[in-house]
Amino acid sequence: MKNFCYLALAMVLFACHSDKHSRFGNETETETSTGTANKTKKKPAGKKVAASVGAAIIGERVSPGTVIRSGPKGDVIATLADYIPVHCAPAKDGWYPVSVDIDISAAEYTKPLFRKGRKFKVNGVDAGVLEKDIRLPVATNGEKMWANLSGYTEKKNIRGGTVIETALVNYLREHKEHREEDMQAFISNFKLEEDKTLRPYTLYFNYESGIDDPSPLYRIVLVCQGKQLIGVVHSRPLQLPGATTRRLQRNFTIHYFNGIEKSLQEDFAGKFNKFIVSVD
């Protein structure tokens, strides 16, 4: 069953070639400037299958020749290499606000004016070139230094298989029994975190990009109870055929799968609403 699970995931993420996964190693470092806040007790999920499904997809990945612009149809700031990880805020009118952290030197950290033609890397991997002189915000965690390159790119430049909402819909088409164990390959591949604060529910989640909000809330939450996936909480548009939709506090929506008892739906919604209005 697990072998089928991995095969299905590979088909869903058709654009995510394993050789390109391995180039980036630990991509969690690309999240450091997004301002992600730890709002719950959490730990990485699905470690037991991580080695089998390849490096985690942290953020979306771009297509060859992707350019970042100063605004929709604005000046070109940079050109990115194929499959570079970026963070995307929700798309609007065919454009994604995007952000990527590039490696810099100690000298650049003290004088962050970057010149046209400068080639840059992401976590040591060749990632693109600047197309104009630009001053960028810089940061450090004491171990490495980076500059935040942000702008806009056309929606067509983002690989659809690396957009978690798209990948989840496709994955659930192949895993219709909604068992928690069947979701582990997806959880691991997108490096979702695990939280059991809202007992008896187990949540597997990621956060929003942090581009629009320096203290982002959830983006996707897989809600499991009794070893079964009972629903999906989301902040961005998501369509799950046959599911029952309910609005939650702070602009979240949950899709409950067919057959979930009404009392269980009410219990989770109440606990989630109470929790989510209490966080910053």
N, C-alpha and C positions, 0 to 999 in steps of 0.2 A: 504493500500500500504506500509506504514511504517513497519507494522508487517512482511510483506513478505520480506522487505528489510533486517530487522534484521535476519530473518531466513536464508536468502541466505548468509549473511555474516558469520553466524555461520557455515554453511556447507563448505564455502570456507576455513575458518580457523579451519579446523577440529581438528588440534592438540592443539588449544588454549582453554583449559578447563577453564570455568569461575571461578572455585575454585582457580586455580593457578593465574589467573589474579588478583584476589582480594588480594593475599598475598603480592604483591609488592607495593600497594598504589601509591604514586606519584613517578613515575620512571624517571621523568625529571632530577633528581639529578644524574643519571648515565651518563648524557651527559657532566658534568662539566669539565672534563679534555680533551675533544676531540678538544678543540680550535674552536668550532663553532662560526663564526662571524655573527653578525646581519647586513645583507647587504641591507635589505629593511624594510620599516615599516610593522609590522606584528602583528597579534593577533591570539590566538588559535581559530580554526574553529570548527563549529558544536557543540557548547556547549549544545544546546537544546536536543541533542540525546545522549550525553555522558553517562548519567546515565543508559541508556537502553542497551548499547552495551558493557559495562564493561570497565575495565582499559585499557588505551591506550597501544598500542604496540610500545614502543620506543626502537628501535634496534631489532635484531633478537633474537630468543629463541633457546636454545640447547635441545638436546635429552638426556635421562638418560645416565650417565656414560661418558659424553663428557670429553675428555682430551685436555688441551692446551699444545702445544709443543714449544720448542725453535725455531724450524723451521720446514719446511715440513719433516716429518719422523725424527725429532730431539728428544732431550730428553724431557720427560714429566715434565712439570713445575707444573701443577695443574690438579685436577679432579673437574668437576663442577656437581652440583646437577641438576636434571631435571628442564627444563623450565626457567633457569636463563637467564636474558637479557644480551646480548653482542652486541657490535658494530662490524660490518664486513666490511672490504674493499673488493673490487671486487675479486672474486675467481680466482685462476690461477692454472691450472694443478690439479684440484680437492682439493685445499686447500684454506681456507679463512684466511687472516690475521685478528685477532680478538683482542678486547680490552674490559676490564671490570674494573670498579672502585670498589674497596673493602673498606669496613669500617675499620678504624684504630683508635688507641688510641693516646692521646697526647704524650705518651712516644714513641710510634712507629713513630710518625711524626718527632721527633728529632733524632731518631736512626732507620732508615728504613731498617734494615736487618731482614728478615723474615725467620723463621726456618721451615724445613721440618716437616710436621705433623700439622702445624698451621691451624685450621679451620677458615674460614672467612665468612663474611656476606656481602650482598649487600642491602643497605637501611634497615638494621636490620633483614633481612631474611637470614637464613642459606643457603649458596651458594656453598660451596665446601671446599677443603683442598689442601694445598700446598704439592707437592711431592718432593721438594728439597729446600735447602737453597738458598735464592735469595734476592738481593737488588732491591728495586722497587722505582721509582720516586713517590713523594708524593706531595699533594697540599691541600689547604684549601680555603674556601670561607668566613671564619670568623664564620660560624655556624657549620660546620662539617669538618672533615678531611678524606682524602681517599688516597689510593695508586693505581696506575695504573698497572694492570696486563695485559700484552700483549704477544701475540705469534701467533701460528697457530693452526687451527683445521681442520679436514677433512670436506669436503663439506657435507658428509652424516650426520654429527652431527648437522647440522642446520635444524630446523623444516621448511619445505618448505612453510607452510601456513603463517609463520611470515616473509617471504621475500617479501617485498612490491611489487616488480615487478611480482612475481608469483601470489600473492593475487589479484593484480589489473587485470591481464588478466582473472582470474577466475571470479572475480566480474563483469567485463564488459560482460561476457557471459550471466549473469543473468539479466543485466540491459542494454538492447540493445537500449533503447530510448535515452540514454545519457543525461538525464535531470539532472541539477545541484542538485535539491532537492533529487533525487535518490542516489546521491553520498555522501550525508551527513553522513550516517552510516560508510562508508569507511573512509571518511575524519576524522571523530571523532575517529575511532578505531586506526588509525595510527597517530593520533594527528598532522595532517597536519596544517600548519599555513596559514593564509589568507593575501593576499596583493592586493591592488587595484591601485598600482602606475601606471601600464601600461594600463590606461583607453583606451577603454571601457571594458577591460578584467579584470576578477578576477582570481587570481592565488592561488591555494592551493598546498603547497609544503613542502618538508623536505630537509635537507641538507645531503651531503655525510658524511661518518663516522668521518672524521678528522684524521684517522690513517695515510694516505699517505700525507695529506696536512693540516697543522695547521690552515688554513683559508679556509675551504671547501666551494665549491659552491653547487648548487642544485643537488639533486639525482633524484627526481621525481617532476614534476610540472603538475597539472591538470589545463588546460586552459579553462575557461568558459567565454561565452559572450552571453548576452541576455537570461540568465537562462539555457543555454545549454552548455554541455561539448563539445568543438569543437576539442580538441586535447590533447596530452600528450607529454611534453618535458621530456627527460631522458638522463642520463649520462652513465647508464649501459645497457647491452643488453636487449632489450624488443621487442617482436613480437606481434603486434596487427593485426590479420587477417582483410583484406579488407581496411586497412588504407593507406593513402598516406604519404610517408616518405620524409622528407626534412632535410638536414644537416644545422645546425646553427653554429654560432661562438663558439669558445672555446670547441670544441668536443661535443657539444650537438646535439641531434636529436629530431625532433618533428614528431609525427604521427598525421596527420589530419584525422578525420573521414569522411566517404563518405558523399557527399552533401554539404560540406563546400565550400562556394564561393571562387574562386581563389583570388579575390581582398581582402577578409578577411584574407586568408592565407598569402598573401604578406604583408598586413598591420601589422599583428602580428609578423611575422618573422623580419621585419624591426625594429620594436620597441624593440623586445627582443634582437636582435643583438646589437643595439645601447646601450642598458642598460648593457648587460652582459660584453661587452668589457670595460665598464667604472668602474667596480668594481674591488677591489684588489683580 
